[in-house]
Amino acid sequence: SRVGPKLLGLLSDPDPRVIEEAISGLRAHKVFAKDLVKELTRTKDLSRAWTLAGILKAHRDAVPGATLKSFLNTGLKLFDQGDDRHRLYFEIVKNAKPELLQKTLIEKGRGL
């Protein structure tokens, strides 16, 4: 879909009303989950990443298991490095598949 990237572009608009409409549009349709994941993995802007993660919560059923495992692994790597960005990835996994995050963190804790 060409609409997803256009809506994602509007998240940088200077008008907060335009941003809110873009967020609303991205939340409304699961077809945008793939675009959201793609943008989330590309962005270096932490504030934007949290916005994307917040929108992605509406599509928790549309995020593939492999993507969740990738986010979990990224979160674990960042956690091991003492990087607070791990919270972003853990939040996405927790929202979509809380049992996966819980099981992984328990196993990690046992290994310490």
C-alpha positions as CSV (number, residue, x, y, z in Angstrom):
1,S,0.0,0.0,0.0
2,R,1.2,3.5,-0.8
3,V,-1.0,5.0,1.8
4,G,1.1,3.7,4.8
5,P,4.3,5.5,3.9
6,K,2.4,8.7,3.2
7,L,0.7,8.6,6.6
8,L,4.1,7.8,8.3
9,G,5.5,10.9,6.6
10,L,2.7,13.0,8.1
11,L,4.0,12.1,11.6
12,S,6.7,14.7,11.1
13,D,4.2,17.5,10.1
14,P,4.6,20.7,12.2
15,D,0.8,20.8,12.8
16,P,-0.2,18.5,15.7
17,R,-3.7,18.1,14.3
18,V,-2.2,16.5,11.2
19,I,0.0,14.2,13.3
20,E,-3.1,13.1,15.3
21,E,-5.0,12.3,12.1
22,A,-2.1,10.4,10.8
23,I,-1.8,8.4,14.0
24,S,-5.6,7.7,13.9
25,G,-5.3,6.5,10.3
26,L,-2.4,4.3,11.0
27,R,-4.2,2.8,14.0
28,A,-7.4,2.2,12.1
29,H,-6.1,-0.5,9.7
30,K,-4.0,-3.6,10.4
31,V,-2.7,-3.4,6.8
32,F,-0.3,-0.7,8.1
33,A,1.4,-3.0,10.6
34,K,4.1,-4.0,8.1
35,D,4.9,-0.3,7.3
36,L,5.0,0.5,11.0
37,V,7.4,-2.3,11.8
38,K,9.6,-1.3,8.8
39,E,9.7,2.3,10.0
40,L,10.4,1.3,13.6
41,T,13.4,-0.7,12.6
42,R,14.8,2.2,10.5
43,T,14.2,5.2,12.7
44,K,17.0,6.6,14.9
45,D,14.7,9.1,16.6
46,L,13.6,7.6,19.9
47,S,10.6,9.8,20.3
48,R,9.4,8.7,16.8
49,A,10.1,5.1,17.7
50,W,7.9,5.4,20.8
51,T,5.1,6.9,18.7
52,L,5.4,4.1,16.2
53,A,5.4,1.5,19.0
54,G,2.3,3.1,20.5
55,I,0.5,2.9,17.2
56,L,1.6,-0.7,16.7
57,K,-0.2,-1.7,19.9
58,A,-3.4,-1.5,18.0
59,H,-2.1,-4.2,15.6
60,R,-0.6,-6.6,18.0
61,D,-2.3,-9.5,16.2
62,A,-0.8,-8.5,12.9
63,V,2.9,-8.5,14.0
64,P,4.5,-11.8,12.9
65,G,6.0,-14.0,15.5
66,A,9.4,-13.8,13.8
67,T,9.3,-10.0,14.1
68,L,8.4,-10.2,17.8
69,K,11.4,-12.6,18.3
70,S,13.6,-10.2,16.5
71,F,12.4,-7.3,18.6
72,L,12.9,-9.4,21.8
73,N,16.5,-10.3,20.7
74,T,17.2,-6.6,20.0
75,G,15.7,-5.6,23.4
76,L,17.9,-8.2,25.2
77,K,21.0,-7.1,23.4
78,L,20.3,-3.4,24.3
79,F,19.5,-4.5,27.9
80,D,22.9,-6.3,28.2
81,Q,24.5,-3.1,26.9
82,G,22.7,-1.0,29.5
83,D,20.9,0.9,26.8
84,D,17.4,2.1,27.9
85,R,16.0,1.6,24.4
86,H,15.5,-2.0,25.4
87,R,12.2,-0.8,27.0
88,L,10.8,0.1,23.6
89,Y,11.3,-3.4,22.2
90,F,10.2,-5.1,25.4
91,E,7.0,-3.0,25.4
92,I,6.1,-4.1,21.9
93,V,6.7,-7.8,22.7
94,K,4.8,-7.4,26.1
95,N,1.8,-5.9,24.3
96,A,1.7,-8.5,21.5
97,K,2.8,-11.7,23.4
98,P,3.4,-11.1,27.1
99,E,4.1,-14.8,27.8
100,L,7.0,-14.7,25.4
101,L,8.6,-11.8,27.2
102,Q,7.9,-13.2,30.6
103,K,9.3,-16.6,29.8
104,T,12.5,-15.1,28.2
105,L,13.2,-12.8,31.1
106,I,12.7,-15.6,33.6
107,E,15.1,-17.8,31.7
108,K,17.6,-14.9,31.5
109,G,17.3,-14.2,35.2
110,R,18.0,-17.9,36.0
111,G,21.1,-17.7,33.9
112,L,22.6,-14.8,35.9
